[in-house]
Amino acid sequence: MNRMSERPCFAAMIHRYFDLKTTAVKSFLHQAQSGFLKLTGDPVAARRMALQALAHLREQQSSALAYFDSFFVFAVLGVVLAFAVLRMKRSVAAKGAHATAE
């Protein structure tokens, strides 16, 4: 299984984790909603703000996965370029020849 075929698995895992029926999400929403309810006094606005906080958390984790992918690609590219530089032959001028044109 290659790296690109694993990506939909991570996306499905994020969507599964942020499903409104899971206990972790219910707990997060309850805690956030009670905190926002203390701030606003409006239960509808508190629920909406809790859902927005959950959406923001989901967006952060999705962005982190995207950054991890780009860092992985650049790391592989760096390793490949490092090996390419090490395999290059040195350019040596002939004895007595000028290194620069006059």
N, C-alpha and C positions, 0 to 999 in steps of 0.2 A: 504494500500500500504506500503510495507516494504522499508527499506533504500536501499537495493541493486537494487530494481526495479526502484528507483528514479535516479540512477546513469546514465543510458543511456539518461535520459531527460536532465541532465546537459551537457553531451557530445554533444547531439544534439543542445543544446542552444549555446555552444561554437562554434560549426561548423556553426550554423546559424548566429551568431554574426560576425564571421570572413569571411563570404561570401563576395567575391569581389564586389558584387552588392549593398551592403548596404551603406547608406550614411555615416555612421560613419567610415567604412573602407575606402571608397573613400576619405573622408576628411583626414584621417590619412595618406594614401598613398600620397595624393597630398602634404601635409605639409612635410612629410619625404622626398619625392622625390625632392621638391624644396630645402630643406636643404642640401641634398646630392649632388644636382646639383651645389650648390654654392661651395661645398668642392671639387668635382671632375671635374666639367665642362663637364662630359660625361652623356648625358641623359639616355643611355642604362644602364650604370653602376649605375646611380642614381636610376633608376626603380628597378634594381635587388637588390640594397642595401635596398631600401624601403620594398620590398617584404621579404627580409631576416629579417628586423626589425619586420615586422608583424608576421613572422613565430616564431621569438624569443619571442614575446609577447604572442603568442598563446601557446607556450611551457611553458612559465612561469605560465600561468593561469591553464594549465592542471596539471602541477606539484603541484601547490597550492591545487587543488582539491584532488589530490592523498594524499598529506600530511594531509589535513583536514580529509580524510577518515581514515588514520592510527591513527591520534590523537583521533578521535572519538572511534575507536576500543580500543585503550589503555586506554582511559578515562572510558569506560564501564568496561573493565577488572579491572581497579583500584578500581572502586566502588564495583564490585562484590567481589574482594579480601578483601576490607575493611570490608564489611559485614560478610565475612567468618571469618575474624580474630575476629571480635566482638562476633560472635556466638560460638567461640571455648571455651571449658571449661578450667579452670586453672588446671595445673598439680600440685598437692599438695602432698608432701611426707608425710608419716606417722610420727607421733611424735617419736623422738628418732632415726629415721633411718638416715643413712648417705646419703647425697645428691650425693656423688661421690663414685665410687668404689676405693678400696685401693689396 
